[in-house]
Amino acid sequence: MHKRALFLLAVLLFAVAATYAASEKSGSTGKSTKSAGLRFEISFSQEMSPATLDGHVLLLISNNDEKEPRFQISYDVPESQQVFGVDVDGLAAGTPAVVDASTLGYPAASLNDLAAGDYWVQGLINIYETFHLANGHTVKLPPEKGDGQHWQVKPGNLYSKPQKIHIDPKAGQTIRISLSERIPPVEDEPKVVDSVLGWSGANAEHKIVDNKWVKHIRIESQLLSKFWGRPTYLGAVVLLPDGWEEHPEAHYPLIVEQDHFHRDLPGVIAFRTEPPSPGLKDSELRAAQSGYKLYQDWTAGRLPRVIVLTIQHATPYFDDSYAVNSENQGPYGDAITQELIPYVEKTFRGLGQGWARAVYGGSTGGWETLASQVFYPDFYNGAWVFCPDVVDFRAYITTNLYEDKNAFWIESPYTRVPRPSMRQPDGLVLSTMELMNRYELVQGTHGRSGEQFDIWQAVFSPVGEDGYPKPIFDKRTGVIDHETAKFWKEHYDLSAIMQRDWKTLGPKLAGKLHFYVGEADTFYLDRAVHLLKDSLESTTDPYYHGSFEFGMRKPHCYPGEFDPAVGLNQHYWPEMVKYMEQTAPKGADLKSWKY
């Protein structure tokens, strides 16, 4: 009897302990649980949202108040403040999302890793919407709302005002945060979408307005709307040649600038009709001077009369689509080449022929530039590729996706070395593959961070069983999925595709490819460009007849060697047009646009 009593007592104690342990967990639902350690409870009121919310709740912690904590999170580890994240699904008003020691963070992995002290603390929820895709999957994603897919400023997201709080992970505090603020809509977002529009909203640089030369357009894409299961739009900012209105008989070549999302012309174009204002900071002054000089050269007839176009194609996964067709994002490549560019050329009297189009861009835009030329070889007549994202997956930053087993670690039987992912031009390492991917995972699971590795995965991967992009590697361990890597190689490894298909691609690409990259690229992207160069240098019948320029000790976004007093665009645009003229078919219009 004594042994039976002891046994029943042990069973009872085990049941109580198991119940208590279960109550300690903070799951992805964000429901309130009890914990003895430091914990944050983040909630919103009925007034902020009577409806339940899906999304990702972020806890943001900074050791300074120079800016709100939400604006101090960076993949550059020395520059970043602290963030923790947790998924919520159907979170109701008054029910807290819980962040505790078990919640993954960046740069510190856990709340327990924080030193006791005073911090500025902020909460935010990046709200997701439900998409019923044409592929049959239903997914929850952050919609594009004119913000360029940045959760810090996404309209409708709820956040709290920063509070100065003393934090001690050992003290067992419970800190409650109320999301009492809402990010407002983008100012003056255009409602009409089937005509040329003037935008007058404000952005960080200057007012967004149409004038004689700069026009903003936005159209609904039928191809993309079908894929996303809701109206989906493409936008563009167009720079018209001087004299466009006065010469209705003229038709013009088109130069496409590939870039990240901008509501106005991007900084690389920086077209400014007025001289710089006094009191600008050095970087702002240089940009203003460059933009004003471009305006002067543009209107003085010192540049070719062409149409310049930059595309706005943000998606739920990133601030742009990467300008190609993708299983997870839809047919953006076709939408741009079959809908947007023909619309622009028809509206603004473009020549509308492949010989009269060139494309250029850097970084993300550099990859898009090369991909546009490779996947649509007859549509473009020349690609000027600056500091492109990974063009050969044998050098995926510092990982060979086909041969390495792990994306985070160089491993031996006795130790492992972290793979670097970011450096200074002198070689000093600023971050690693593991840290940058944890930075993304904390901001969004299932590839929803809106950051770099996640968008590559969204573009290059097949659809996973859950409807989200199939992971190329495990974001916690770094273990590579080589079956997914095979899919990447077949469909998006630009170096491998050109090598495989050179017999048919070569005649259409020869003479069109020009590359510029720093030998000390911040993200090691020069490694892939060197592999591509080796491949192209070996081509025959035809030889690729392109060019490569590597800048010694130059970082990411090396623009090639040119006279800064002349300007980047003033240097390369005439080169592009000269190539168009040299390769134009017999009978092509080489005169109407020259006046």
N, C-alpha and C positions, 0 to 999 in steps of 0.2 A: 504493500500500500504506500509505503514511504517513497519507493522508487517511482511508482505511478504518479504520485503527487508532484514529485520533482520534474518528471517528464512533461506533465500538463503545464506546469509553471514555465518550463523552458519554451514550450510551443507558444504560450501566451506572450512571453517576452519577445520572441522572434517576430510574431505577428505585429506587435506594437512597434518594434523597431523598423520593420518593413514599411508600415504605414507612414511612419515619420520620415523615412528616407525618401519615399515617393513624394511626400509633400514638399521636400527640399528642392526638387527639380524645377527649373524654369524652362519650360518647353517652348517650341516655336509659336504656340498660340498666344504667348505673352500673358497668360493668366497669373494672377497673384498667388504666390506661395510664400511659405515662411522659411527664413534662413537666419542662422545665428550670426553670420558674417556681414560685411558691408554689402548693402544692396540698394538699388535705385528702383523706384516705382514710377513709371512714366505713363500718364493718362491724359485724356481730354474730356471735356464736359459735354453735356447734351447740347448746349448752345453752339459748340464748335462743330459737332457732327451728330445729329440725331440717328444717322445710319451707322451701322457697323463698318469698319474699315479693314481692308486688306493692305498689306504693305510691309515695310521694313522700318523698325524703330531704331533710332541711333541715339546713343548717349555720347556727348561731345565734351571733352574736358581739356582745359588749357591752363597753363601756369602764368598767363598774362592776359590783359584785356586790350591789347593793341587792336584786335578785331574780334568779332564774335567767334566763338569756337568753331562754328560750322564752316568758317572761311579759313581755318588754319590746319586743315587735314591735307597731307601731301604724301605722295609716294617717295619723295626725297626725305629719307628718315631723319637726318639732322634738322630738317626744317619743320617736321610734322608735330602736331599736338596729338592728343589721345582720342580714340574713338572705339566704341563697342557697338555691336549690332545684333538685333534679334528679329526674326520673321514674326509677323502677326497675321492671323487669318480670321476674319470676322470679329475683330476686336470691338467691343462695345464701349460706349461712353461710361466713364467711371471705373472701368476695369483696367488695372495697370498692366503694362508690359514690364517685365522684371529683368533687370540686369544685375547679376551677382558674380561671384568669383568663378562660376562655371561658364560664363559668357565669354566668347572669344573676342579679343581686342587687338588693336594695332596702335602704335608700335609695341607697347607692352601687351603681352598675351592675356593677362588676367588683372582684375582689380587688385588682387593681392600683391601685384608687382609695383603698384604706385607707392611712392614715398608719402608719409603723412605730411600734410601741409595745406595751405590755402590755394584753392583752384576756382576758376570760373567755369561753371557747369551749364550745359544747355541740352535740351532734348528736341528731337525732330522725328516726324514720321514721313517717309517717302511713300506716298499713297499709290497703290497699284490698281489697275482696272483689269477686267476680264476680257480677253480676246478669244473669239471663236474663229480659228484659222481655217483656211481652205484645205489644209492638209488633214483636217479632222480632229486636231488637238485643240484643247482649251487651256490657255495659259494666263497667268496673272503677271502683268508687266507695268512699269511706270510709263504712262503715255507721254508722247511728245506734245508739249504745250507752248511752243515758241521760245523755250528756254535753252535749247541746244542740249537737252538731256543732262542737266546738272541738278541733283537733288537739293543742293543748297539754296537754289533760287526757283525751283519748279513751282509754278502757280498752283495754288490749292493745298500745297503741303502745309502741315501744322508744325509749329515750333514754339519753344518757350523763350522768354527773355533770359539772357545770361544772368546767373546768380553767383555771387562769391560765397563759397562754402568751404569750411574746414573739413578735410577728408582724412580719415585714419582707417586703413583697411583692418586694423586690429581692434577697432573700437566697437564693431558690431552695430554701426549706424544703419537706419533706414531713411533714405532721403527721397522725398516725394517731389516730382516735377510735373507741373501742369502745362500742357501744350495750349497756350492761350492766344497765340498769334497765328495768322494765316498769310501765306505769301500771296500777294495780289496778282491778277492776270497781267500778262505782258501788255504794256500800254499800246492801245490802238492797233491791236491785231486785226488784219484785214478780214472782212467777212465775205466779200465777193471774191470768187476764185476762178473766174473764167475770162478775165481780162487783165490788161495792164493796170497795175495799182500803184498808188503812192502811199508809202508808209511814213507816218509822222511820229512814231513812238520814239522814246529816248533810249539811248544805250550809253555804255560807260564812256564812249569817246566823244560822240557828238550826236546831234539830232539826225534821225533817219528820215530823209526827205528825197523826193524825186527832184531832179533839175534837168537842164538841157541835155546832160550827158549820162546821168545815172538814173536807171529805172529799176523798180522792184516788181517782180511778178510772182504769182502763186497760182498753180493749177491743180485740179484734182486728177490724179492718175487712176485710170480705169484698171490698169494691170495691178497696181498695188492695193487699190480698194478691194478688189476681188480676193487677193491673198489675205489681207488683214481682217476682212469681214466688217469693215466700216470705212467711211470716206477717208482717204489718205492722200496727202498733198505733196507736191514738189514745189520748191521755190527757187528763185534765182535772182541775182543782182547783175544787171547788165550795164556795161560801160560802152556808150555809143561813141562813134568817131565824131570829131568836130565837123560840122557841116552836114550832119545826117538829115536834118530837117530841110535844109536848103537844096539838097541834091536828091530828089525823090527817084531819079532814074538810076541811082547807084545801088549796087549790091556788093556785099562785103564778105571777106574771109572771117572765120570765127576762131578765136583762141579761147580755150576752156581752161580755167584755173581750178584745179582740184584742191580742196582744203577742208578744214574743220568747219563746223557750223558758225556762221556769222549772220547777224541780221542785216548788216550792211556790207560794203566792200571790205574784204579782209585787210589786215595790216600790210600784207605783201603788196597790195595794190595801192591802198592809202591815197586815194584820189581826193585832194582838198582844193577847193576853189578859192580859198582865202589864205593869205600869208599867216605864219604862226603867230599866236597871241603871246604877248609878253608874260613872263612868269612861269612858263612851262618847265617841268623837270627835264633833265638832260635826255632821257629816253623818249619822252613825249615830244620834246623839241625836235629831235632827229627824225621821228616819224612824221611830224607835221611838215618839216622842211622837205622830206622826201616826197610826201604827198603833194605839196604845193609845186615842187619842181616837175612832177609827173603831169600835173594840170597844165603847167606852162608849156612843156614840150608837146603835150597832147593837142593843145589849141593853137600852137605856133606852126604846126605842120612838120615838126621834126621827127614824127613817128608815123609808121604806116597807118592808113585808114582801115581799121579793123574793128570788129565787135569783140569785146572781151566779156566772158561770162564766168561767174562763179556760182556754184550750185548749193542749194540748201536742201539736204536730204537726211535730216536727223530721223532716227528710228527709236523704238522703245529700248534698244540695247546700247545705243551710243549716240554721239552727236553727229555722226553721218553713217551712211550705209556701206561704205567702201565701194560703192558704184558698180557692183557686180550682182549677178543673180545668186541667190543663196537659199538653201532649204529652210533656214530659220527666219529669214527676213524678207524673202520674196524676190521678185524679178526687178531689182533696182537698176541693173545694167540695161535691161530692155526698156524700162520706163524712161530712163534718161535719154537713150539713143532713139527711141521710137516715139516718145511723147514730148518730153521737155525741150530738147534741142530743136527738133523740127518746129515746135511752136515758137520758140525764140527766133529762129531763122525766118519763119514766115512773117512774124509780127514786125521784125526789125530789118527785113530785107537782107538776110544772109544769103550767100551764094548757094548754100544747101547742098554742097557736094563734098565727097570725102577728101579730094585733093586740097580743099580750101579750109580744112580744120586741123588745128594743132592742139596739143594738150600738155599742160605742165603742172607741177606741184611738188611740195616737199613733205616728208615724213609720212603721215597717213595719206596726204595728197600725192606723195611720190609713189607709194604703192598703187594707189588708184590710177595714177597716170600710166604706169607700166601695164597694169591690168587692163585698162581701157584700150590701149593700143594692141595688146596681145589678144584679148577676147573679141575685139571689134577692129580687126586689122585694116579693113577697107574704109571704116568710118572716120578714122583719123589719119593724118599725114604727118606724123612726127610727134615724138614724146620726149620732153625734157624732164628728166627724173632726178629730183633732188632728195638726198638723205632718205631713201625709201624705207618703209617698214619691211619686215623680213621677206625677202624675195627668193630665199632658198632655205627650206626647213632643215637642212643639215646644219644650219647655223641659226637656230631659233633663239636669238640672243646668245646665250652660251651653252645651248643644248642641241644635240643632234637627235631630233625626234624619231629617227628611223633606227638608230643604233644604241643610243643611251637607254638605260632602264629607268633613270630617275631625272626629272627636270630640275630638282632642287639641289642635288648633292652629287659630287664626284666621289665615288665610293671605292674603297679598297677593302681587303679582308680585315684590316686593322683600324681604319679610321675613315672619316668622310670629310670632304671639304665643301663649303657652300659655294654654289655657282653664283658669281656676281651678275648683276643685271643693270647697274647704273654706275657711272664713273665720271670723274673730272677729266679734262684733257690730259693732265699729268699722270693719270692712271689711278688716282685715289678712289677706292670703291665707296660708293654712297648707299648702295642697297644691294639686296640679293634677290634671286628668283623666289625664294621662300617668302621673304618679307613683302615683296611687291604683290604676290598672289594672296597673301594673308590680308594685305591692305584692301584688296578687291573683295575677298570673301566676307570680310567684316561689313562692307558696304552693301552686299547683296549676294544671296545664295542663287544657285541655278543660273549663274552667269549674268546676274541682273545688277551688277555694280555700276555699269555705265563706264567702265574703265578699259584699259588697253588689252590685257590678256583675254578678258571676257568678250570683247568685240571680235577679236581674232577668232575665238572659239565659235561665236555666233555666226560669223561669216563662213568659216572654213569647215565646220563640223556638220555631220548629218543630224537629223532630229533624233533625240533620245526617246526612249519609251515613255517618259513622263511629259513629252512635248517640248522640252527645253533643249538647248544645244547639248549634244553628247560631249562630255568632258574629254579633252585630249590628255589630261592627267589629273590625278587626285590633288585637289588644292590644299589638303592637309599633309599628305605624305610625299607628293611629287611623283608618284609612280605613273609611268606613261602607258597609255592605251595604244598599243601599236596597230591594232585594227583600225582605230580612228585615224591614226597617222597615215595609214595607207590611203584612206579616203582623202585626207588633206593633200597628199602628194599627187593623186590622180586629178584633182579638181582645182587646186589653188596654189600649188608650188610653181610659181611662174618660171623659175629656172628649169625645173624638171619638165614642165609642159612645153617650153620652147625647144628643149633638147629632144623630147619625144616627137614633137610635131614639126620639126624644122623643115622637113621636105615640103610641107604645104604652107607653113607660116613664113619660112625664110624669104621667099620672093616678095612677100607682102610687108616684111619688117626691115629688110636690108636698107640701111641708110637712115632709118627713122629713130634709132634709139641712142639717147645721150644721157650719161649718168654723172652725178656730182655728189661726192660723199666725203666726210671727214674721216681721216685715218684713226682718229680718237673719238669716234661717234659715242655720244653719251650713253647710248643703249646697245653698243656693240654691233650696230647694224652694218658696219663696214665689212664684217666677216662674211655675211651672206652676199654682199655685192661683189666681193673678191671671188667667191665661188661662181657667181653668175658670169663675171668677166672671163674666168678661165674657160667656162663652157662656151661663151660666145666667140672667144678668140679661136676656138677649135672648129668653128663652123666652116663649111665649104658648100659651094653650089646652092646658094650663094654664100659668100663671106658676109658677115653681118654689117660691115662698113659703118659701124657706129663709133661712139667715143666714151671714154671713162676719164674722169678727173678726180683724183684723191688729194684732199688737202691735208698736208702734214700737220699733226697735232691739232686738227680742227674738230670741234665738237659736233653734236647733232645740229641739223639744219645748216650745214655748210652750203653756201649758195654758188660755189664756183668762183673762179678768179674773174673779177670785173672791176672797173673803175667806180668806186663809190660815188664819185662826183657825177658820173653819168647816170647811175641808177640800175637796179637789177632788171626791171622791166624794159627800160630803154636799151639795155644791152641785148636781152634775149628775144624780145618781140620782133625786131627787124630780122634776126637770124631765122626765126620761124617762118616769117613771111617770105624771105629769100628762098628758103627750101621749097615752100609751096609753089612759088613762081617757076623754080627750076624743074619741078616735077609735074607741073600742070599739063593736062592732056591738050592735044591740039584743038584749037577753037575755044579754049577756056576764056572766061572774062577776066582779063588782066588790066582793063582800062577804066571801067565805069567808076571804080572806087578810088581812082587817082585823080585828085583835083587840087 
